[in-house]
């Protein structure tokens, strides 16, 4: 389908070189979804804040989005909860690879939109632990947790901002940052370390060579005791 066909199904209207319609990913009272045809592809953008992946996923569910490649399917969900364990939002992993956030609508359904309050992954565990590992994504955090470590991350990947409430949650703890083995991962670790300086008891940035991330490191046969040894040898920065 092209932009005009999608907009017509959504009872949209022409707007300049494109179309405007009510976004199907949230309870849209005023049309906030723009649609345009660019280079044979449809570009969609929700001006109310719905992430593009969430809008596309909703359009696909409505039968309004077609593409030659494999349809995206949900392959994993990651719950983000508050201090009491109350679910705030989920990060949804799609295949082909893509991510979006959604939060409960109060009626056992979902609103495909970023959660209003952003928190660290497994916040309650973080607040109870003296030592916390910070990975780049939820998959790596789960890998570390499966090995008995307390691990967290923040939603949005390497380029997502590190918010003040993340620093507050980690205050006075020993923090081990394990970046992905690429430039964005290392830059993210440096940003977090700067934010945590003088707010935590100790910082260690543990860069793993010859692997992409901590999950691959474990898959190659390394173990928990070896990781502990690397952390103990790491040049931690007391703050």
C-alpha positions in Angstrom: 0.0 0.0 0.0 1.0 3.6 -0.6 0.6 6.5 1.8 -2.7 7.6 0.2 -4.3 4.1 0.5 -3.2 3.8 4.2 -4.5 7.3 5.0 -7.8 6.6 3.3 -8.3 3.4 5.4 -7.6 5.6 8.5 -10.0 8.3 7.3 -7.2 10.7 6.9 -6.8 13.8 4.8 -4.4 15.3 2.3 -1.8 17.6 3.9 0.8 19.2 1.7 2.9 16.6 0.0 1.6 13.9 2.3 -1.3 12.8 4.4 -2.5 13.2 8.0 -4.6 10.6 9.9 -5.3 9.4 13.4 -2.5 7.2 14.7 -3.8 3.7 15.3 -1.1 3.0 17.9 -2.8 5.2 20.6 -6.1 6.8 21.4 -5.6 9.6 18.9 -8.3 12.3 19.1 -6.5 14.8 16.8 -4.8 13.4 13.7 -1.1 13.1 14.6 0.2 10.5 12.1 1.9 11.9 9.0 2.4 9.6 5.9 4.5 10.3 2.8 5.7 8.3 -0.1 9.5 8.6 -0.5 11.6 6.6 -3.0 8.9 3.9 -3.3 8.6 3.5 0.5 6.0 4.8 2.9 7.4 7.1 5.7 5.2 7.3 8.8 5.7 9.5 11.8 3.5 10.0 14.9 3.8 13.5 16.2 2.3 12.4 19.5 5.3 10.3 20.3 4.6 6.7 19.2 7.8 5.1 18.0 7.9 4.3 14.3 8.3 0.6 14.9 5.2 0.6 17.0 3.2 2.4 14.4 4.4 0.0 11.6 3.6 -3.0 13.8 0.0 -1.7 14.4 -0.5 -1.0 10.7 0.7 -4.5 9.9 -1.8 -5.9 12.4 -4.6 -4.0 10.7 -3.5 -5.3 7.3 -2.5 -1.8 6.1 1.3 -2.4 5.7 2.8 -4.7 3.1 6.4 -5.3 2.3 8.3 -7.9 0.3 10.4 -9.1 3.2 9.3 -11.3 6.1 6.6 -9.8 8.3 7.8 -8.6 11.7 6.9 -10.8 14.6 7.4 -10.4 18.4 10.3 -12.6 19.6 10.8 -11.3 23.1 9.4 -8.8 25.6 11.2 -7.2 28.5 9.3 -5.9 31.5 10.3 -2.6 33.2 8.8 -2.3 36.6 8.9 0.3 39.5 10.3 -0.2 43.0 7.4 -2.3 44.1 7.4 -4.6 41.0 4.5 -2.9 39.3 4.8 -3.1 35.5 5.4 0.3 33.9 6.2 -0.7 30.3 7.7 -3.3 28.1 10.4 -3.2 25.5 9.3 -5.4 22.6 11.9 -7.1 20.3 10.8 -7.7 16.8 12.2 -10.0 14.1 13.4 -8.7 11.6 15.3 -6.8 14.3 13.5 -3.9 15.7 12.4 -2.6 19.1 9.5 -0.5 20.5 8.0 0.3 23.8 4.4 -0.3 25.0 2.6 0.2 28.3 -0.6 -1.2 29.8 -3.8 0.6 28.8 -5.6 -0.4 32.1 -7.9 -2.9 30.3 -5.5 -5.8 29.8 -4.3 -4.3 26.5 -1.4 -2.2 25.3 -0.6 1.3 24.1 2.3 1.2 21.7 4.0 4.2 23.0 7.0 5.1 25.2 6.4 4.7 28.9 6.0 8.0 30.7 8.3 7.1 33.6 11.6 5.6 32.4 13.5 3.4 34.9 16.4 1.0 35.0 15.7 -2.6 34.0 14.9 -4.8 37.0 14.9 -1.7 39.2 13.9 -3.5 42.4 16.8 -5.8 42.2 19.2 -2.9 41.5 18.0 -1.0 44.6 18.7 -4.1 46.8 22.2 -4.9 45.4 25.6 -3.5 46.5 27.1 -4.5 43.1 25.4 -4.0 39.8 26.4 -4.9 36.2 25.2 -2.5 33.5 24.9 -4.0 30.0 23.9 -2.4 26.7 20.7 -4.2 26.2 18.1 -6.4 27.9 19.4 -9.6 26.3 22.8 -9.1 27.8 21.4 -8.2 31.2 19.4 -11.4 31.2 22.5 -13.4 30.3 24.3 -11.9 33.3 21.3 -12.6 35.6 21.1 -16.2 34.4 24.7 -16.5 35.8 23.8 -15.1 39.2 24.7 -11.5 38.8 22.5 -8.4 39.3 22.4 -6.7 36.0 20.5 -3.9 34.4 20.3 -1.6 31.4 18.1 1.3 30.1 15.7 1.1 27.2 16.7 2.5 23.8 20.1 1.1 23.0 23.5 2.7 22.8 22.3 6.2 21.8 19.5 6.5 24.4 20.1 9.2 27.0 21.3 8.3 30.4 18.7 10.0 32.7 19.3 11.4 36.2 17.0 8.8 37.8 19.3 6.0 36.5 22.2 7.6 38.4 20.1 8.0 41.5 19.2 4.3 41.4 22.9 3.3 41.3 24.1 5.8 43.9 26.7 4.4 46.4 27.0 1.0 44.6 29.8 -0.7 42.8 29.0 -0.5 39.1 30.5 -2.7 36.4 29.9 -1.4 32.9 30.2 -3.9 30.1 29.9 -2.2 26.7 29.3 -3.8 23.4 32.6 -4.1 21.5 32.0 -1.2 19.1 32.3 2.5 19.0 28.7 3.3 20.1 29.0 0.9 23.0 32.2 2.4 24.2 30.9 5.9 23.9 27.8 4.9 25.9 29.9 3.4 28.7 32.0 6.6 28.9 28.8 8.8 29.1 27.5 6.6 31.9 30.8 6.6 33.8 30.9 10.4 33.7 27.3 10.6 35.0 28.2 8.2 37.8 31.4 9.8 38.8 31.4 10.8 42.5 27.9 9.3 42.9 28.9 5.6 43.2 31.4 3.7 45.3 33.4 2.3 42.4 33.2 2.1 38.6 34.7 -0.6 36.4 34.5 -0.5 32.6 35.1 -4.0 31.4 35.8 -4.2 27.7 35.8 -7.7 26.3 38.0 -8.3 23.3 37.3 -10.5 20.3 33.5 -10.8 21.0 30.6 -8.6 20.3 29.1 -8.6 23.7 28.8 -10.4 27.1 26.3 -12.9 25.7 28.8 -14.0 23.0 31.6 -14.1 25.6 29.7 -16.7 27.7 28.7 -18.6 24.5 32.4 -19.1 23.7 32.8 -21.0 26.9 33.8 -18.4 29.5 32.4 -18.7 33.0 31.2 -16.8 36.0 34.4 -17.2 38.0 36.4 -15.9 35.1 34.2 -12.8 34.8 34.6 -12.2 38.6 38.4 -12.4 38.1 38.3 -9.9 35.3 36.3 -7.5 37.4 38.7 -7.8 40.3 41.6 -7.1 38.0 39.8 -4.2 36.4 41.0 -0.7 37.0 38.1 0.4 39.0 37.7 4.1 39.7 36.8 4.8 43.3 34.5 7.9 43.5 
